[in-house]
Amino acid sequence: MPIEMITTLEGIWFLLAGVFLVGYALTDGFDLGTGMLTIFTNKDENRKVLYNAVAPVWDGNEVWLIAGGGMLFAAFPVVYAASFSGFYLAILIVLWALIGRAVAFEYRNKKSSKTWRNIWDWIYWIGNFVPALLFGVAVGNAVIGVPIDQKGVFHGTFFTLLRPAPLLMGVVGVFMFLMHGTAYLLRKTEGEVFEMAKKFAYISFFGYIGTLIITDFILVIVAPELYNNYFKYPIFWIAPIILIAGLILYFKNLINQNYDKVIYGSTLVSLGTVLTIALASYPVLIRSTIDPKYNLTIWNSASSHLTLTVMLIATLIFMPMVITYTIYVYRVFKGKVSSEGGYH
């Protein structure tokens, strides 16, 4: 392990950025995964179950996304400026999709009209699928590279981001979230939704492995530098090992019908996936395709040491509170859900 990762403020904040990413992937990840199943059942009762499974926790889970954006703004402002300007349209699409998802929760059951509910179900599906895809695409572009100059100015369009390799990384993200969502539903549901979750657990598992293998082959060709860290720092291999262990645990519990434990596997898969990408890119946060010397790294894009120190103190105080409260909420709302009741 590079010693500067744990002995410098920039390195510590790189690790904390990973914590925020993992936190989002593990919490809102299963929200996105369950929401993507909405259109695969026509029964209103089954769709209600899908909503009710995440209704008590979905908005709290998005705290990790907001906190991550705030962290990026304060800790690495140059990266924040480059990404939020260069990826502006993509971020705007994600924002509208997330707004649509939130509004769907509130408005879907306001009328008993089937047409009304179908419209909001499709908006809800879009609000889950689009972020799941574009988050992966954004990460793919950051690590593979985008045309940014020495000032961090993006020289491209929205379609520059939609290259095959980043798109494939987006598809890998979709299957990863779907794996986590179906694992969550195997713990939270019964009946037809449970059976549907079992079927999609297999589909997402094989879809994830297939797209991951294809993506790795393409990355060897278009971005071979992403593999350098694993030969330079052998300890980094712990990340893909966690990923592989998660896949084995996920499939083992699935075929052995230990459905309550499948989520342990999907948790490790999400953790391993995020860590594998992050460690492959270290210390680069956004790679430049114009010239490697224009790469935005943790060293040339970080805030002052005073800012990083104050933020670190605040994070060490408040993050344990957020994690403790999150665990408490999940304990309160544990158990199976049904179509009875509903959001609010």
N, C-alpha and C positions, 0 to 999 in steps of 0.2 A: 504493500500500500504506500502511495506517495505520502511522506510524512507531513507535507504542507496541508494535506486534506484535514488533518486534525490539530495542526499547530498554528494555523493562520485563520483570521476571521473570514477571509474569502473562501477558504476550504470548508470551514464549518458551515458557512451559509450555503455552500453547494450541497452539503449533506442535508441541511434543513430544507432546501428546495425539494430534495428527494422525498423527505418526510411529507411535505404538503402534497406532492404528486401521488405518493402511495396512499395517503389518507383519502384523497379524492377518488382514486381508482377503487379502493376497497369499500367505500361507502356509497357515493353516488353511482359507482360502477354497476352495482346490482339494481339500482333504480332504472338505469338506462337499459339494462338487460331484460328486466321484467316488462318494461314498456314496449320493447320491440316485439313482444309476443302478442300484443293487443289485436293486431289484424289477422292473426292466425286462428282465431275462434270467432264464430258468428253469434254465439250465445251471449246475451246481455249479462246473465248471471256470472258467467266465466270472466267477462271483462270487468265486472264489478270486483271480483275477487282479485284480479290483477291490480286494480287501483287500490283496493283496501290493503293489499300486502305491503305497500310502501307508503300509504297515506300518512301515517304518524311520523315518518322519519325523513321523507324525501327532501323537504325544505331545509332541515337541519344538516343534511348531508352536503348541501351545496355551500355550506360555510367554508368547506375546504377549498372550493374553487375561488370564492371571494378572497379568502385569506391568502391563497397562492398568488392571486393577482396583486394584492396589496404588498406581499413580500417581494415580488418581482419589481414593483415600482420603487420600493424603498431600498432594497439591497442591490439590485442590478438595474439602475434606471436607464442605462444606455440600451440594454437588451429589451427592456420594456418599451422604450421609444421605437426601436427598430422593428420589433415584432408587432406591436399594436398599430403601427403605421403601414408596414409592409403587408401584414395579414389583415388589413382593415375590413375588407369585404367579407372575408371568411369569418372573422370574429363577429361581425354584424349579423351574418346568417345564423351563427351559433346562438347569439343573443336573442334573436327573434324566435328561434326554435325553442329555447328554454322558456321564454315568455309564453309562447303558445302552450307549452307543457303545463306551466303553472295555471294558466287561465282554464285549460281543459279540466283540471281538477275541480275548479270552482263552478264551472258552467255546465259540465256534462249532464248532471242530474237535475238541472233546473226545469227541464221539460221531459215529458214522457214520450215525446215524438221519437220514433226510431231514426228518422232522417237527421234530426237534431243531434242525437247521440252518436250516430255514425260519423258525422262531420267532426265532432270533437274527438272521437276516437282516432280518426286519421291525423288530426292536428297533434294529438298526444303522441302518436307513433312517430310522426316527423320530429317532434320535440325530443324524442329519445334517440332515434336513429341518426339524425343529422349531427348532433354533437358527438355521438360515439364515433362516427366516421371522421369528422373534421378534426377532432382532438388528435387522433392518430396521424392524420395528414399533416397537421401543424408540427407535431413532434418530428415526423419524418423529414419535413423540410428543414427544420432547425438543425438536425444532426447530419443530414446529407448535404445541405448547403443551399443557399439562395443568393441571388445577385445583390450583394450589399457592398457599398464602397467604403473608403477609409473613414467616412463620417457616419457610417451606419445607415445610409440612405438606401432604400430598396429600389432597385431598377428592374421592375418586372410588373406583371399584372396578376390578377386573380388566377388566370389560367396557367401562369408560371408555376403555381403551387400544385397543379393537378398533373404532375408527372407520374409515370407508372410506379416508381419505387415508393414515393410518399403515399400514393393512393393505396398501394398494397399494404403499407404499414397501417393505413386507416382501416382497411378490411380486417387486418389482424386484430386491431383494437375492437372492432365490432364483435368479432367472435369471442374475444377475451371477456368483454362485458356481458355477452350473451351467456357464456359459461358461468359467470358469477351470478347472473340473474336467475338462471335456471336452478343453480345450486341453492340459492336463497328460497326459491319457490318450493323446492323439495322439502325444506324445513317448515315452511309457513302455510302450505295448502294441502288440500285433500281432494278426492274425487277427480273430475275431468281435468281440472287445471293441473293437478299433480301428475296425471298421466301425460298431459301435454308437455309438462316440464321435463319428464323423463325422456321423452322422444327428442326434444330439443337439446337436452344435455348431451346426448350422443352426437347430434348434428353439429353443435357448437364445438365439441371436443375435436372431432375429426376436421372440421372447418378451420379451427385454430392451427392445428398441426400442419395441415396442407398448405395454408397460406403462409405460415411461418417459414416452412422449408423453401417455398418459392421465393419469398422475400429475401431470405438469407443468400440464396444463389444469386439473386440480382444485385444485392449489396456488395457481394464479393467483386462484382464487375464494376459497378458504378461508384462505390465508396469503400474500397479496400482498407482505407486508413482507419475505419471504424473498428477493425479487428486488432490494431496495433497494441492497444492498451492491455489486451489479454495476454500478450507475449511479454510485455514490459512489466506488468504487475500481475503475477500469477494468482495472487489472492482475489483478484477480480472475478476469477472463475466461480466463486461462490454464488454469484448472481445467476448464471445459466444453470448451475447445479440446483439452486432453489426452484427454478422454473421447471426443470425436468422432474424433480421430486414431486412438485405440485401436480404435474400431469399424471404421474404414476398413481399418486394418492387419489386424485379425482376419479380416474378410470377404475381403480381397484374398488373404491367404495361404491361406485356406480354399479359395477357388475355383481358385487357382493350384496347389493341391496341395502347397504348402510347409508340410507339417503340423508340422514341428519348430519353425516360427516363429510358429505361431498363438498360442502362449502369450505372445508379446511384445504382441500386440494385447489379450489379456484382462488382462494386467498393467496396461497403460495405462488400460483401461476401469475396472478396480478402483481404481486410483490416482485417476483423474479423478472417479469417482463419489463417493468419500470426500471429496476436496478440495472438490468442488462443494457438497456439503451443509454441510461445516464452514465454508467461507467465506461461504455464504449466511446462516448463523446468527450469525457473529461479531458482537459479543463475547458473545452469549448462549449459555449452555450448556443451560439448561432454561427454556423460555418459559412464562409463567403466562397462563392464559386468564381468570383472575379479574381481574387488573389488570396492565398492563405494568410498573408500578413494582415488582412482586413478582418480575420475571424474575431468575433466577440467572445472573449474568454472571461473567466471569473476574475482575472487580474486587471484587464483594461476596461471593464464595464461596471465594476463595483462602486458603491458609494464610499464615502470617507470612513476611516476607522471609527470615528466618533459615532457616526450614524449606525454602523454595523454593531458597535458595542451596545448602544442604547437599545437597539432592536433585539439583540440577543438576550439582554436582561429581561425585557418585556415578554419575549417568547418563552423563556424558561419559567416565567411566572404564570402566564396565562394559558399556554398550550396544555399543561397537565389538567387545568380546570376544564378545558374544552373536551379533552379525551375522557375525563372522569364523568362529565355530564352526558357525553355520547353513550358511554357504557351503561349509565343509569337508565337512559331513555330506552335503549334496546332491551334491558331487563324488564322494564315496565310493560313494554309492548310485545314481549315474547309470547310464543304460542301460535296456534293455527288461526287463520282468518277464514271468513266466509263472505258470501255476497250480502249478508244482512247488514243493516246500518248503512255505512258509507262515509265518505269524506264529510267532516263536520256533522 
